[in-house]
């Protein structure tokens, strides 16, 4: 069976953009993906590829101001399902407390929190700096008996960890139906309860909450646009964790947060990516 190998570059290259791109490409026949520098590498059977359909899908990409370009070549013959499982991602340990691995990994190192993710075509595996930064924040925070909102949940890895750390009830929301389905599968894989997954964006938050904790790992522009909606569904003394942007964006994020009555608590950085924590005073 002949496959074509595509190199996709996303700009800006964020975990959310790659998550959504993998879902969009899956709908036009792409079977597997590997996260690569600047975007994704994707594979599709040669006999079903239609470039017009691909271009139409990219033209309708649902994230505003995102640019996607690609190149392709005929892939060498090999067992691509096996290659994908071997290369998709390796188990990751964060802060020596949380291990994230797939259903096909063996010899997983023990940790206080063990999260199983069936990756399929999603990239919320903890390897991206923004995800690991938020995971680190959740490991440090007091989540016991706290209600929590996970915006742009992707694979719901953050919601799953929060539930393991005692948060409930939890609402996880994503703009992509594929992410909703994968989230529900991963939640079941980990035996979690009291997590509700919904399809939508910040406009669906009206009437929800109030929440003790809000997580939003998306991108700078969406965060700036939707932060007011997050604040509107937070409790007084509630915490807001945000990531998905670069360290140089922290002043802009902080300015908008403080305009909305939030108090800056701290920021964390990793490879020029940033996460911030705010409190609604």
C-alpha positions, -999 to 999 in steps of 0.1 A, spaced: 0 0 0 15 33 -11 15 63 12 22 100 7 42 119 34 31 155 40 51 181 60 27 207 73 39 240 88 15 260 111 20 296 119 16 303 147 27 268 157 8 260 189 -5 228 204 -40 238 197 -33 245 161 -17 211 157 -46 194 175 -72 211 152 -51 205 121 -48 168 128 -86 166 133 -92 185 100 -68 163 81 -83 131 96 -116 141 80 -100 141 45 -83 108 48 -50 112 67 -44 83 90 -15 91 112 7 120 123 40 127 140 46 161 157 75 177 139 94 210 141 70 238 131 40 216 127 30 180 117 41 152 94 11 134 81 4 102 61 -24 94 37 -29 65 12 -19 76 -23 -50 61 -39 -74 82 -18 -56 115 -18 -73 145 -35 -55 178 -34 -86 199 -41 -102 184 -10 -71 191 11 -69 227 -1 -106 233 7 -101 218 42 -71 241 49 -90 271 35 -117 265 61 -93 261 90 -113 272 121 -86 291 139 -85 327 130 -52 341 115 -36 307 114 -15 300 82 -8 265 70 15 254 41 27 220 31 50 200 9 48 163 1 65 133 -13 59 96 -18 67 77 14 89 47 15 72 13 20 69 3 56 44 -7 83 31 28 90 8 18 118 38 3 136 60 33 128 33 57 141 30 38 174 68 37 179 73 73 170 42 91 181 54 99 215 74 83 243 63 82 280 70 114 297 75 121 334 68 156 347 82 169 380 89 133 390 53 130 399 32 125 368 38 100 340 19 102 307 19 72 283 -1 55 256 -20 23 257 8 6 237 38 16 259 56 -10 279 79 -6 310 62 27 320 81 43 350 60 45 382 48 78 394 22 93 418 -1 101 389 -3 77 360 -23 90 330 -31 68 300 -37 86 267 -49 69 235 -32 94 212 -47 85 178 -44 119 161 -42 143 191 -11 159 205 -21 167 241 5 143 254 24 165 277 55 169 255 46 204 244 60 230 267 27 247 273 10 214 284 39 205 307 39 240 322 2 237 331 7 202 344 34 215 367 11 242 380 -16 217 387 8 195 405 18 224 428 -18 237 433 -45 227 458 -73 213 437 -91 192 463 -129 196 461 -126 225 437 -147 229 406 -127 233 374 -131 244 338 -106 232 311 -110 254 280 -95 241 248 -92 207 264 -78 187 235 -72 152 248 -84 163 283 -51 154 298 -52 184 321 -88 177 332 -78 141 340 -49 151 361 -70 177 379 -96 150 387 -69 127 400 -58 156 423 -93 159 437 -110 186 416 -147 181 409 -169 187 391 -149 194 360 -161 208 327 -139 203 296 -147 223 264 -132 222 229 -142 237 196 -135 204 177 -159 174 178 -130 150 173 -112 163 204 -145 159 224 -147 122 213 -110 116 221 -114 133 255 -143 110 264 -123 80 254 -93 91 275 -114 99 305 -129 64 303 -94 48 299 -84 64 332 -116 55 350 -124 91 358 -159 103 368 -174 138 373 -158 152 341 -183 166 315 -169 172 280 -187 197 257 -183 210 222 -181 248 220 -161 280 226 -161 308 251 -196 318 240 -210 286 256 -197 297 291 -227 319 298 -246 304 327 -218 280 336 -199 279 369 -189 296 390 -156 277 390 -128 277 415 -102 270 389 -101 278 351 -74 264 328 -70 278 292 -41 264 272 -49 279 238 -31 308 221 -25 345 228 -52 360 206 -79 336 218 -69 342 254 -70 380 250 -104 377 233 -120 353 257 -105 362 290 -135 383 300 -157 353 295 -134 332 318 -135 358 345 -173 361 343 -176 324 353 -150 324 381 -156 325 419 -140 352 440 -106 340 450 -107 317 419 -76 308 400 -69 313 363 -41 294 346 -32 303 310 -6 291 285 -1 288 248 20 319 242 56 331 243 74 347 272 74 381 253 36 379 254 34 379 292 31 417 296 2 418 271 -16 389 288 -10 405 322 -23 439 311 -56 425 300 -59 403 331 -54 431 355 -78 453 335 -104 426 343 -96 426 380 -73 397 382 -42 397 404 -9 384 389 5 355 410 34 340 390 47 329 356 67 299 345 88 296 314 102 267 293 120 271 260 105 306 255 69 293 261 51 307 292 23 299 316 8 324 340 -14 322 372 -39 348 382 -63 352 412 -97 369 411 -94 391 442 
